[in-house]
Amino acid sequence: MSSNRKLLLTALAILLALSFWQGEARASDYDLSGYQNAGIYVIEQNTDTVLLENNADERFYPGSITKILTAMTALDITDDLNEKVTVTSEMLSLVKPNSSRIHLSAGEIITYGDLMRGSLIRSGNDAAIAIGVFCGCRLTGSSDTLVGYKAFIEKMNEKSSSLGLTGSHWANTDGYDDKENYSTPRDIVALGIAAQNYPFITETVMTLSYTAVTSAAAREFMSTNILKYTELPDMLGGGPNPYYRASVTGMKTGNTVMGQKCLLLSAENGNMRITAAILNIPDKTNEIWPLAAGIIDYSFDGHRVIDLIDESNRKASYKISNPSILQKGNLDVQTDDSITLCLDIDAAKGYICVTALNQEKVLDVYNGALKLACDIQKGDVIGKMEFLYDGAVIAETEMRALTDYDVFSNRDIMIAGMLVCAVIIPIAPGVSIISVKKRRIRARKRKNAAKSTERA
């Protein structure tokens, strides 16, 4: 292609550029310099956009976040939440020292649903183990506690693999420290997103307080997710909670020696939905809460979900400088795509849309009219809409012809010749007759003039 034509088409793209929401730029970076050893992964779900990541594929110990997978696996086996479960001493013997508990006792009868709530809301390890034994024995048909529990853990790993959690392995149902119970921030986020397909789980992880009435006592489960409290719990000093975020819809905390403090959180704000994993935050302080609150603010305040295609730019109509003789009107093009992106504030306010025309279809442009290289058929790609920010293409879509469009060609020359002939041929005999008549009149006049001269 000649350099002149390249310059022409480049100029055309610039000429057709459309700017949207031009405004003052705002930086939306989040400083993770103090968290080199942490695992962080944040995704905007509606657009599958990664907003933040740090050590996303490194292995960490997820602690009680494990209980999310436990609940999913259990619900796959049985979802009868009203079924009664009798707690056994064999179940409780599997609970490790210093575990968080809902303080179940041997012989106590509790509903399956309340076991789930005790595990997900209060993070009771005894509840999570009881779930594993109960569902594992249901799965195997065995009454042996260890057989059922091990079978359930195998089922957890099968579930994990089916979800594509390639960096994870699970060794227990409660998340207690074990070198073989690990995951990655990327996998934890995928786990959280998958859990949102379970209505019981999504409802339960939003709950701040629940009272379960068992055969032994009424037990109150208080959520371990500080982000949901408007007032700080007494263990954190009480008073107004600076970390409260109304957008938080739940998920799960974790706190172990090996895993330190961990958090899987979900939040919604308008048309944005985020799921975030924050792993391996030092346990000595409550640093995870200001970090989590900051990440939520960074996600929602620093980003916008934008529909790049709407009715104002979905269609375009071009004048054509070389239409066929019989062709009427403009060439109309359209994209059938819908493009929705989550962009940071700078890009959302400063991106541009340019139309780059197909060089095989467009030869030239003059005064806004396109000179086509060939006939166009419905569905032909006439060009692309490209969305750019800071010189980089962030999205693109093809523009296709809505109808056939014929250009001037040799065929039109033949048609023009035929039209000329169609007009001239019928006229020619008449012209010839008139010419003959005129010649006869002139001859008669000469003859009469000669006779008059002879008489004289």
Secondary structure, DSSP 8 states (H G I E B T S, - for coil): --HHHHHHHHHHHHHT-EE-S-----------TT-TT-EEEEEETTTTEEEEEESTTS-B--GGGHHHHHHHHHHHH---TT-EEE--HHHHHTS-TT-------TT-EEEHHHHHHHHHTS--HHHHHHHHHHHHHHHH----HHHHHHHHHHHHHHHHHHTT-TT-B---SS--S-TT-BB-HHHHHHHHHHHTT-HHHHHHTT-SEEEEE-SS-EEEEE-S-GGG-SB--GGGT-SB-TT--TTEEEEEEEEETTTEEEEEEEEEETTEEEEEEEEEE-TTS-THHHHHHHHHHHHHHSEEEEE---TTTSEEEEEESSB-TT--S-EEEE-----EEEEEHHHHHH-EEEEEE-TTTEEEEETTEEEESS-B-TT-EEEEEEEEETTEEEEEEEEEESS-B-B--HHHHHHHHHHHHHHHHHHHHHHHHHHHHHHHHHHHHHHHHHHHHHH-
